[in-house]
Amino acid sequence: MPKHTTSPAPVLPPATDLTAAYRACSPLPLPPDHDWYVDLGPAREGNLRPVLERRFRAKPPVDPDTSGQESGQESWPKVLFLGMRGSGKSTELNKLAATLRDAFEVVRIDVDARLNASEFDIAELVLAVAVEVERHMREEVNKPLEEALLKDIQTWFATVTREKVEERLRVVQAGGEGKVPVAAGFFGSVMGMLKSTSTERRSVVTALQRFPGELVTLCNTLVRSAEAKLGEGRELLLILDNLDRYPPEVVDRALGGGADHVQGLKVCMVLTPPVDLLINPVGPPLTGVYATEVMHVPSIRKATETPGTLSDPGARLLRELLAKRVAVDVLFERGVAERLIELSGGHPRLLLDLTREALLRENGDRLGMDAVDAAVRAQLTLLRDQVNNSGLLRLLVHAYAKQQLGPDQGYLRLLFNRWVFKHNGQDWYAVNPLVLLVPEVSEAIRAADAG
């Protein structure tokens, strides 16, 4: 049966010992119905997930009489969902997928796990879409696509790239044991090759770059075939996550330089490029091509309040985030949770990471301030060297004083390194509290204030 629903996540009681607490504070994205989920929207001045949902529900329908071939481009929105790494995008996208499951079959693609870890081309991205849609229909929906269609794509691929199809097929057939269609196994093997850094990858990519339009057309044929199997009123929605783990120039070449091909894919998509591309585009602004939503780091204080201040709703919600995982009043000494929230600057993943590091350093039965201080010192050992070697000290002082970025490329490095966070409201910036503990940073700030 198609897997259009998910089983409810187990209700997990908050951890009451250090080992269980360490495990509970894993920063991995949460499944959509998980009991630990906390809506941090009020600390971001609104949850963007309902906005994303409405974008897809309000779009013009695909014309069923033409199998979508003549429908307008607005029938397949391509939405950029941007935010700092670790700010909670993946968890919110998991919730979005669950919310839209009545109308959309969601195919999630962790791009960095499917493509080369350092670079990719638009042709590889389109090929990954086709391969993942085929796999999803076969493994998740249990409605595999026709073998003839896959063989047609395989033949085109072999003709264009001059790949040694017979040799690759022999390997696939030898290891497949009949569990995966041969053509599907062929493309799985191709994707494994493209993920490597071999000269073979460069040769294949160069060949595909000559015919990106044909590849898009073939991908659209595959998507239409998949949607026909989903039944009336249901479409595919692709979530291309972890694009923000690539350098901005790599993503810009694909989404900017290859925008016509991305927009030519007749399927709804959410993409997660680096937030740097919004602030300082490498080429023409992507916002001129794609609908864009930006999710900022939750605020734990107001812009007018000094660092170290904790204000609601941000502080309350992040304490709730911890309390759902850990019995804070039982396992944490007084003030420890507040100190961890303050040091995180409101960044959810940093809060969980720092909590875990402190838990590892606690020798007693309850997490105390000494263990938190030890975790901070461990963080500062490397962070201090990174800051002092970056040449960005002056920029950090400016960001602290003005709560804004300045006209220098180095400010983007501050964002990428998560040394500066952008908050909602009046769109103000705050320096990561751990960075403020670097002696050279605090000294430079005092000197600037005195001068």
C-alpha positions as CSV (number, residue, x, y, z in Angstrom):
1,M,0.0,0.0,0.0
2,P,1.2,3.6,-0.6
3,K,2.9,5.1,2.4
4,H,0.9,8.3,2.5
5,T,0.8,8.4,6.3
6,T,3.4,8.1,9.0
7,S,3.1,6.3,12.3
8,P,2.9,8.6,15.3
9,A,6.2,9.0,17.0
10,P,6.4,7.4,20.5
11,V,5.9,9.7,23.4
12,L,9.2,9.8,25.2
13,P,9.4,10.9,28.8
14,P,12.1,13.5,29.6
15,A,15.5,11.9,30.4
16,T,16.4,11.7,34.1
17,D,20.0,10.5,33.9
18,L,23.0,12.0,32.1
19,T,23.4,9.3,29.6
20,A,19.8,9.4,28.5
21,A,20.0,13.2,28.4
22,Y,23.0,13.1,26.1
23,R,21.1,10.9,23.7
24,A,18.0,12.9,23.9
25,C,19.8,16.1,22.9
26,S,20.8,14.8,19.5
27,P,20.6,17.7,17.1
28,L,19.2,15.6,14.2
29,P,16.0,16.9,12.5
30,L,12.8,15.6,14.2
31,P,10.2,13.5,12.4
32,P,7.0,15.4,11.7
33,D,4.9,14.1,14.6
34,H,7.6,13.8,17.2
35,D,6.7,14.6,20.8
36,W,9.8,16.8,21.2
37,Y,8.8,19.3,18.6
38,V,8.5,22.9,19.8
39,D,7.1,25.6,17.5
40,L,9.8,28.4,17.7
41,G,7.8,30.6,15.4
42,P,6.8,33.2,18.1
43,A,10.5,33.8,18.7
44,R,11.1,34.2,15.0
45,E,8.0,36.5,14.7
46,G,6.0,33.9,12.9
47,N,6.2,30.3,11.7
48,L,6.8,30.2,7.9
49,R,5.5,26.7,7.5
50,P,1.9,27.8,7.0
51,V,3.1,30.3,4.4
52,L,4.9,27.5,2.5
53,E,1.8,25.3,2.8
54,R,-0.4,28.0,1.3
55,R,2.0,28.6,-1.5
56,F,1.5,25.0,-2.7
57,R,-2.2,24.7,-2.0
58,A,-3.0,28.0,-3.7
59,K,-1.1,27.3,-6.9
60,P,-3.0,26.8,-10.2
61,P,-3.9,23.1,-10.7
62,V,-2.1,21.0,-13.4
63,D,-4.3,20.6,-16.4
64,P,-5.3,16.9,-16.3
65,D,-6.4,16.9,-20.0
66,T,-2.8,17.5,-21.2
67,S,-1.0,15.5,-18.5
68,G,0.5,18.8,-17.4
69,Q,2.3,19.5,-20.6
70,E,0.4,22.8,-21.3
71,S,0.0,24.0,-17.7
72,G,1.6,27.3,-16.9
73,Q,4.8,27.5,-14.9
74,E,2.9,28.7,-11.8
75,S,1.5,25.2,-11.6
76,W,4.9,24.0,-10.3
77,P,6.2,26.6,-7.7
78,K,9.9,26.5,-7.0
79,V,10.4,28.0,-3.5
80,L,13.7,28.9,-1.8
81,F,13.6,28.2,2.0
82,L,16.7,29.9,3.5
83,G,18.1,30.0,7.0
84,M,21.3,29.6,8.9
85,R,22.5,26.0,9.2
86,G,21.1,24.3,12.3
87,S,18.3,26.9,12.7
88,G,15.6,24.2,12.3
89,K,14.8,24.2,8.5
90,S,14.9,20.4,8.1
91,T,12.6,19.9,11.1
92,E,10.1,22.4,9.7
93,L,10.3,20.8,6.3
94,N,9.5,17.5,7.8
95,K,6.4,19.1,9.4
96,L,5.5,20.6,6.0
97,A,5.7,17.3,4.3
98,A,3.3,15.8,6.9
99,T,0.9,18.8,6.6
100,L,0.7,18.4,2.8
101,R,0.5,14.7,2.6
102,D,-3.2,14.7,1.6
103,A,-2.4,16.5,-1.7
104,F,1.3,15.8,-2.3
105,E,3.6,12.8,-2.3
106,V,6.7,14.3,-0.8
107,V,10.1,13.1,-2.0
108,R,12.9,14.3,0.2
109,I,16.4,14.5,-1.4
110,D,19.4,15.2,0.9
111,V,21.5,16.7,-1.9
112,D,24.8,16.4,-0.2
113,A,24.2,12.6,0.4
114,R,23.4,12.0,-3.3
115,L,25.8,14.3,-5.1
116,N,29.5,15.1,-4.8
117,A,30.2,16.6,-1.4
118,S,32.0,19.7,-2.7
119,E,30.5,20.5,-6.1
120,F,27.7,19.6,-8.5
121,D,26.3,20.7,-11.9
122,I,22.7,21.4,-12.8
123,A,22.6,18.3,-15.0
124,E,23.6,16.2,-12.0
125,L,20.9,17.8,-9.9
126,V,18.2,17.0,-12.5
127,L,19.5,13.4,-12.8
128,A,19.4,13.1,-9.0
129,V,15.7,14.2,-9.1
130,A,14.9,11.5,-11.7
131,V,16.7,8.8,-9.8
132,E,15.2,9.7,-6.4
133,V,11.6,9.9,-7.8
134,E,12.1,6.4,-9.3
135,R,13.4,5.1,-6.0
136,H,10.7,6.7,-4.0
137,M,7.9,5.3,-6.1
138,R,9.4,1.8,-6.0
139,E,10.4,1.7,-2.3
140,E,8.0,4.1,-0.5
141,V,4.9,4.1,-2.6
142,N,5.3,0.5,-3.8
143,K,4.3,1.5,-7.3
144,P,7.4,1.1,-9.5
145,L,7.7,2.9,-12.8
146,E,7.6,1.1,-16.0
147,E,10.9,-0.6,-16.9
148,A,10.5,0.5,-20.5
149,L,10.6,4.1,-19.5
150,L,13.7,3.6,-17.4
151,K,15.4,1.8,-20.3
152,D,14.6,4.7,-22.6
153,I,16.3,7.1,-20.2
154,Q,19.2,4.7,-19.9
155,T,19.6,4.5,-23.6
156,W,19.6,8.3,-23.9
157,F,22.2,8.5,-21.1
158,A,24.4,6.0,-22.7
159,T,24.3,7.6,-26.1
160,V,25.0,11.1,-24.7
161,T,27.8,10.1,-22.3
162,R,29.2,7.1,-24.2
163,E,29.1,5.3,-20.9
164,K,30.2,1.6,-21.0
165,V,26.6,0.5,-20.3
166,E,27.2,-3.2,-20.8
167,E,30.0,-3.3,-18.2
168,R,28.0,-1.3,-15.6
169,L,24.9,-3.5,-16.2
170,R,26.9,-6.7,-15.6
171,V,28.0,-5.3,-12.3
172,V,24.4,-4.3,-11.4
173,Q,23.0,-7.7,-12.5
174,A,25.6,-9.6,-10.6
175,G,24.9,-7.8,-7.3
176,G,21.2,-7.1,-7.6
177,E,19.7,-10.5,-6.9
178,G,16.5,-9.4,-8.7
179,K,15.5,-7.0,-5.9
180,V,16.0,-3.8,-8.0
181,P,15.0,-3.3,-11.7
182,V,18.2,-3.4,-13.8
183,A,17.7,0.1,-15.2
184,A,17.1,1.5,-11.7
185,G,20.2,-0.3,-10.5
186,F,22.1,1.2,-13.4
187,F,21.3,4.7,-12.4
188,G,22.0,4.0,-8.8
189,S,25.5,2.9,-9.9
190,V,25.8,6.1,-12.0
191,M,24.9,8.3,-9.0
192,G,27.5,6.5,-6.9
193,M,30.1,7.3,-9.6
194,L,29.1,10.9,-9.8
195,K,29.4,11.3,-6.0
196,S,33.1,10.4,-6.3
197,T,35.8,12.9,-7.4
198,S,37.1,10.8,-10.3
199,T,37.9,11.9,-13.8
200,E,35.1,9.7,-14.9
201,R,32.6,12.0,-13.2
202,R,34.0,15.0,-15.0
203,S,33.7,13.3,-18.3
204,V,30.1,12.3,-17.8
205,V,29.1,15.8,-16.4
206,T,30.8,17.5,-19.4
207,A,28.7,15.3,-21.8
208,L,25.5,15.9,-19.9
209,Q,26.1,19.7,-20.0
210,R,25.6,19.7,-23.7
211,F,22.1,18.4,-23.5
212,P,20.5,19.7,-20.3
213,G,17.2,20.5,-22.0
214,E,16.8,16.9,-23.2
215,L,17.6,15.7,-19.7
216,V,14.9,18.0,-18.2
217,T,12.3,16.7,-20.8
218,L,13.1,13.0,-19.8
219,C,12.9,13.9,-16.1
220,N,9.5,15.5,-16.7
221,T,8.3,12.4,-18.5
222,L,9.3,10.3,-15.5
223,V,7.6,12.7,-13.1
224,R,4.4,12.6,-15.1
225,S,4.5,8.8,-15.1
226,A,5.0,8.8,-11.3
227,E,2.1,11.2,-10.7
228,A,-0.2,9.2,-12.9
229,K,0.3,6.3,-10.4
230,L,-0.5,8.5,-7.4
231,G,-4.1,8.9,-8.5
232,E,-6.3,11.9,-9.2
233,G,-5.7,15.0,-7.1
234,R,-2.2,14.0,-5.9
235,E,1.1,15.5,-7.1
236,L,4.8,15.2,-6.3
237,L,6.6,17.7,-4.1
238,L,10.4,17.6,-4.0
239,I,12.3,18.9,-1.0
240,L,15.9,19.4,-1.9
241,D,17.6,19.8,1.5
242,N,21.1,20.6,2.6
243,L,22.0,22.7,-0.4
244,D,23.3,25.2,2.2
245,R,26.2,22.9,2.9
246,Y,27.7,23.8,-0.5
247,P,29.8,26.9,-1.3
248,P,27.5,29.8,-2.5
249,E,29.1,29.9,-5.9
250,V,28.4,26.2,-6.5
251,V,24.7,26.6,-5.7
252,D,24.5,29.8,-7.7
253,R,25.8,28.1,-10.9
254,A,23.1,25.5,-10.5
255,L,20.1,27.6,-9.4
256,G,21.1,30.8,-11.0
257,G,22.9,29.8,-14.1
258,G,20.7,26.8,-14.5
259,A,17.5,28.6,-13.5
260,D,15.7,27.9,-16.8
261,H,16.3,24.2,-16.4
262,V,15.2,24.2,-12.7
263,Q,12.0,26.1,-13.7
264,G,11.6,23.8,-16.6
265,L,11.1,20.8,-14.3
266,K,7.3,20.3,-14.1
267,V,7.2,19.4,-10.4
268,C,6.8,21.4,-7.2
269,M,10.0,22.0,-5.3
270,V,11.4,23.5,-2.1
271,L,15.2,24.2,-2.2
272,T,17.5,25.2,0.6
273,P,20.4,27.3,-0.7
274,P,22.9,29.1,1.5
275,V,21.5,32.3,3.1
276,D,24.6,34.1,1.8
277,L,23.1,34.0,-1.7
278,L,20.3,36.2,-0.5
279,I,22.5,38.8,1.1
280,N,25.2,38.9,-1.5
281,P,24.3,37.2,-4.7
282,V,27.1,35.8,-6.8
283,G,25.1,36.5,-10.0
284,P,21.7,38.0,-10.6
285,P,19.6,37.7,-7.4
286,L,17.8,34.4,-7.0
287,T,14.9,36.3,-5.5
288,G,14.1,37.5,-9.0
289,V,13.6,34.0,-10.2
290,Y,12.3,32.0,-7.3
291,A,9.7,32.6,-4.5
292,T,11.7,33.1,-1.3
293,E,11.1,32.6,2.4
294,V,13.8,33.3,5.1
295,M,13.7,31.7,8.6
296,H,16.0,33.5,11.1
297,V,17.5,32.3,14.4
298,P,15.0,32.6,17.3
299,S,15.5,35.8,19.4
300,I,16.2,35.3,23.1
301,R,16.5,39.0,23.9
302,K,15.4,42.2,22.3
303,A,17.7,44.3,20.1
304,T,17.8,47.0,22.8
305,E,18.8,44.6,25.5
306,T,22.4,43.8,26.4
307,P,23.9,40.4,25.7
308,G,23.2,38.0,28.6
309,T,19.6,39.2,28.9
310,L,16.9,36.6,28.4
311,S,13.5,37.6,27.2
312,D,10.3,35.7,26.3
313,P,9.0,34.2,24.2
314,G,12.4,33.0,22.9
315,A,13.9,32.1,26.3
316,R,10.7,30.3,27.4
317,L,10.4,28.3,24.1
318,L,14.1,27.2,24.2
319,R,13.7,26.1,27.8
320,E,10.7,24.1,26.6
321,L,12.8,22.6,23.8
322,L,15.2,21.3,26.5
323,A,12.5,20.3,29.0
324,K,10.8,18.1,26.4
325,R,14.0,16.1,26.1
326,V,15.4,16.4,29.6
327,A,13.8,16.6,33.1
328,V,15.4,20.0,33.6
329,D,14.3,20.6,37.1
330,V,15.5,17.2,38.2
331,L,18.7,16.8,36.2
332,F,20.0,20.4,35.9
333,E,21.2,22.6,38.8
334,R,19.5,25.9,39.2
335,G,20.3,28.4,36.5
336,V,22.0,25.9,34.2
337,A,19.3,25.7,31.6
338,E,19.2,29.5,31.4
339,R,23.0,29.7,31.1
340,L,23.0,27.2,28.2
341,I,20.2,29.2,26.4
342,E,22.2,32.4,26.9
343,L,25.4,30.9,25.5
344,S,23.5,29.4,22.5
345,G,22.4,32.9,21.4
346,G,19.0,31.3,20.5
347,H,20.5,28.9,17.9
348,P,18.7,25.6,18.4
349,R,21.4,23.3,17.2
350,L,24.1,25.1,19.2
351,L,22.0,24.8,22.3
352,L,21.7,21.1,21.9
353,D,25.4,20.7,21.0
354,L,26.6,22.7,24.0
355,T,24.2,20.8,26.3
356,R,25.7,17.5,25.1
357,E,29.3,18.7,25.6
358,A,28.4,19.8,29.1
359,L,26.8,16.5,29.9
360,L,29.9,14.7,28.9
361,R,31.9,16.7,31.4
362,E,29.7,16.3,34.4
363,N,31.0,13.7,37.0
364,G,28.0,14.0,39.3
365,D,24.4,13.1,39.0
366,R,23.1,16.5,38.0
367,L,24.4,18.9,35.4
368,G,26.1,21.9,37.1
369,M,27.8,25.1,36.1
370,D,31.3,23.7,36.4
371,A,30.5,21.2,33.6
372,V,29.0,24.0,31.5
373,D,32.1,26.2,32.1
374,A,34.3,23.2,31.1
375,A,32.4,22.7,27.9
376,V,32.7,26.4,27.1
377,R,36.5,26.3,27.7
378,A,36.8,23.3,25.3
379,Q,34.8,25.2,22.7
380,L,37.0,28.3,23.1
381,T,40.2,26.4,22.7
382,L,39.6,26.0,19.0
383,L,37.2,29.0,18.5
384,R,39.8,31.5,19.8
385,D,42.4,30.3,17.2
386,Q,39.8,30.4,14.4
387,V,38.7,34.0,15.3
388,N,42.3,35.3,15.7
389,N,43.4,33.7,12.4
390,S,40.4,34.9,10.4
391,G,41.3,38.6,10.1
392,L,37.6,39.4,10.9
393,L,38.0,40.9,14.4
394,R,37.2,44.4,13.2
395,L,34.1,43.1,11.5
396,L,32.9,41.4,14.7
397,V,33.3,44.6,16.6
398,H,31.2,46.5,14.0
399,A,28.5,43.8,14.0
400,Y,28.4,44.0,17.8
401,A,28.1,47.7,17.9
402,K,25.8,48.3,15.0
403,Q,23.8,45.1,15.0
404,Q,24.1,45.1,11.3
405,L,26.5,43.8,8.6
406,G,28.8,46.2,6.8
407,P,29.9,46.4,3.1
408,D,32.6,43.7,3.2
409,Q,32.6,40.1,1.9
410,G,34.0,39.1,5.3
411,Y,30.6,39.6,6.9
412,L,29.3,36.6,4.9
413,R,32.0,34.5,6.5
414,L,30.8,35.6,9.9
415,L,27.3,34.2,9.0
416,F,28.7,31.0,7.4
417,N,30.8,30.4,10.5
418,R,27.8,31.1,12.8
419,W,29.8,33.8,14.6
420,V,26.9,36.2,13.9
421,F,23.1,35.4,14.0
422,K,20.4,37.3,12.2
423,H,17.1,37.8,14.1
424,N,13.7,38.8,13.0
425,G,11.8,41.9,14.2
426,Q,13.8,44.8,12.7
427,D,16.2,42.3,11.2
428,W,19.1,42.8,13.6
429,Y,22.3,40.9,14.1
430,A,23.8,39.6,17.3
431,V,27.3,38.2,17.8
432,N,27.4,34.5,18.9
433,P,27.8,34.7,22.8
434,L,30.6,32.1,22.6
435,V,32.5,34.4,20.2
436,L,32.1,37.3,22.7
437,L,34.0,35.2,25.2
438,V,37.1,35.1,23.0
439,P,39.5,37.4,24.9
440,E,40.6,39.3,21.9
441,V,37.0,39.9,20.9
442,S,35.9,41.2,24.3
443,E,39.1,43.4,24.5
444,A,38.5,44.9,21.1
445,I,34.8,45.7,22.0
446,R,35.9,47.4,25.2
447,A,38.5,49.4,23.4
448,A,36.0,50.5,20.8
449,D,33.5,51.5,23.5
450,A,36.2,53.5,25.3
451,G,37.4,55.2,22.2
